């Protein structure tokens, strides 16, 4: 075999290895970033996350309080949850690979909310509601590739919470940041209003003032690392406020089981594939050189 032919074959092998690594890397990143890695057959309709300015919110920090200003469903709830006394609540669930969505663990992000637009149920947040990071000590947040599922549950006086069908959205958490990967984008302008039941608490105003003082104090403290971030209402979050509303970290209706698996990023996989391609190319080159 001539030197020229050996060289061409070596180049072809190296190029093929690099192309294969690149293709696998692109597929891995696309699958990780563009959509949730699961499907929930009970999800019907989407949730649009909204800021105080009435515009859709697609990213933020897990430290934000409130998480978003408002969550709006794309569709009306089923009967008998469609009456004038209907209520909704926003929950966060931790997808667990290999288990049914009905078995995922969930906790409330908001108290129950009254809303006036029958076609677009709305869950309203307050400064008393928890940030996403409140649950990291209780349940592993990065559960299935860092994804979390949001659900909007309907309820009404005298009726159990409807967990059979619900509007949903999916977010991915990486470090302290979250990004919307599946959800609505055009429901923030829906007519009507929403009011959290927390605002009816006799001590609501006092609790809000306590939370605001804690926020101001935390924002004035020097720190070597950021402890606050810009939230959906435009202010930094100091941590847990001095009081608690009705959106506590309790198990969601109908949820069971626990979560212990940690999420994975495509970066280690990509790095490994690239290293494998380099090692393979180097090995082929050395082998061909040794033969000569």
N, C-alpha and C positions, 0 to 999 in steps of 0.2 A: 504494500500500500504506500503510495507516494506521500511525501511530507505535505503537499498542498491539499490532498484529499483528507488527511488526518486533521489538518487545521480547520478545513471547512466543516467537518463533522463535529469537531469540538465546539466551534462557534455555534453551530445549529443546536447542540445539546444545551449549551449555556443559555442561549436566547430562549429556547423552549422552557427551561426551568424558570427563568425570570418571568416570562409571560404567564406561566401557570401560577406562580406565586402572586403576581399582580391580579390575576382574575379572581383567585380565591380571596384575596384581601378585599377587593371591591365588593364581592358578593357578601362577605362577612360584615363589612361596614354598612352596606345598604340594608341588610336584614336587621341589623341592630338599631339603625337610626331612623328608618322611615316609617316603621309601624310597630305595634305591639306584637310580641311573639305568641299570642294566644287569641282565641275567639270565645266570646261569651254568648251562648244561645239565648240567654235571658235578657240581654241588652237590646232595647228597642228605642231608637232615637238617640240623639247626641246631647252633650252638655257644652254650652259656650261659657267660657270663663271671662268675666268682665272686670275692668278696673273702675275706679270711682269716676273717671272721666267718661264712662259709657262706651269705651272702646274695648275690643277683645284683648285678652291677655294670653300670651302663648308661652311665657317663660317667667321665671322669678327665682327666689331663694326659698329654701326650706325653712329659713328663719323668719320669713315674713309673717306679720300679724296685722290684719287678717291675711289669710292665704291668698284670697282674691276678694274683691269687693262684693261680687254677686255671681251666682251660677244660674244659668237659664236653660231650661229644657227646650228641645226642638218640637215637642209634641205634648198634647194634653194627656192627663192620666186616664186610665181606664175607669169605667163605672165599677163600683159605686164611689170611687175616689175623686169624682169630678164635680162634686157639689160646691156650694158657696162656702162651706166650712172646711174645705180641703186644706191640707197642710203638706209641706215637703221638708226633707232634711237632706243635707249633703254628707255622704260618707266616703271614706277612703279605705280601699281594700288592698291587701297584699297578695298578688297572684303567686300561687305555688305550683311549680311545674309538676305534672303528674297527678294533680287533683282537680276535681270539678270546681268551677267557679262558685257553686253553692256552698262549698266547704272552705273557701278562703276566709281568712280572718279580716274583720273590718271594724272600724271605729268611727264615730261621728265627728265631722269637722264643723258642723253648725248645729244650733238648736233648731227645733221645728219652726217653720216660717209660714206666715199667712201671705197669700198673694192674690192679686186682683185680676190677672189676665188668665182666663180659663185655658187658653190655647198654649200658654207658655209658663208653666210653673217656675217659680224663682225661689232659690234659697239665698237668704241674706246673711252675710257674716257681720260680726261685730269685733271690737278689739278684745272681747272676752273669749272669743273662740281660739282654739289652739293652732299653732303653726304646725307644719308637717313634721318638724324635727322633734316634736313632743313625743312621738311614738318610737323614735329610734332606740331608746333604752328598753322598750317593752317588746318590740317586734323588729326584726331585721328589715330595714327599709329597702336595701338593695337585695330584693328577693329573687326576682326572675329577670335577669339582665337589667336590674335597676328600675323596673317598671312598677307603677302603682295604678290602680283603677279607681276612678271616681264614679259613684253611683248616686242618683237622686231617687230617694224612696218617698213614696206617697203614703199619707195617713189621713185619718179623719176621726172625729170623736165617735167612740163606740165601735170602731173598726180596728183590726190588727194592721200593723204596718205592712204595706204591699211590697214583698220581696220577690214576687214572681216575675214581674217585668219592670224595667226601669230604664231611664236614659243614662248614658254612660260616657265617660271620656277616659283616655289613657295618657299618663304622663311618664316620662323617664327621669330618674334622679341620678345625677352624677356629681359626687362631692356635695356641695351645698346648693347646687343649682338644679332646678327642674325645668323640663321642656315638654310642651304639649305635643304628643305624637299622633293622637287620634281624638277628634272631638268636633264640636260645632265652631262656626266662625262668624255667623251673621245674626245671632239672636239677642245681642246686647241692646239693640234698638227696639225690642218688643215693648208694646205699650203696657201700662199698668205699673203697679208698685209691689213691693214686698216688705214685710216687717217681721223681724225675728222676735220670737217669744221672749228672748232674753231682755228685750227692752221693757217688758212688763214687770220685771223684778222690782220689788220695792227699793232695793239697794243698787239698782242699775247705775244711776248717775254717780253714786259714791264709788262703785267699783271701777267705772270708766276713769274717774279722776285719779284713783290710785294707780291704775295702769298707765295713765299718761305721765304721772309723776315718775314712776319707775322707768318709763321710756326716756324721759328727759334726763334723768340721772344717769342711766346707762350710756346715753349718747355723749355725755360730758366727761365720761371716764376715759383716760388714756389707756390704750391697750396695744400690745405688740402684734396682735392679730385682730382682724375684724370680728366684732361681736354683734353687729347689727347690719341690716340691709334695707334697701328701699322696698317698702311693701306696697300692696295694691292701693293704699290710700295716700301714698307719697311720703310716709314717715318710717323711720327705722324701728326695728323690733327689739325690745330689751330682754325678752324671755318671758317666762310665765308671769302674768299679772298677779296682783295681790288678792284677787277673788276669782271665783270660777263660775261660769254659767252652766247651762244645762247640757252643753256639748262636751261631755266628759269622755275620757278614754275608756269607754266600756265596750264590750263586745257588741257588734252590730246584730240586729234582729236576723235570726236564721243562720248566723255564721258559727262555725265550729272549727276545731283543730288549731294548730299552731304553725308557725313558720320558722325555719331554722337555716335554710339554704341561702347562701350569699350570692349576689349577682356577679356577673362577669362582664368585662369590657372586651371589645375586639382587639384592643391595642396589643395585649400579650400574644394573642393568636397571630396577628399580622407580623409582629416582630419575630416570632418563632418561624413563621413561614419564610420570611425574608432571609433569616439566618440559615435556614435549611437550604434555600436556593443557592446562597453564597457558598456554603460548605460543599454542596453537591457539585457546583461548577468548579470549585477549587480542586476537589477530588478527581474529577474527570481530567482536568488539566494536568494534575500531577501524574495520574496513571498514564496518560498519553505521552507525557515527557519521559517517564521512566521506561516505557516500551521502546522509545527511540534511543 
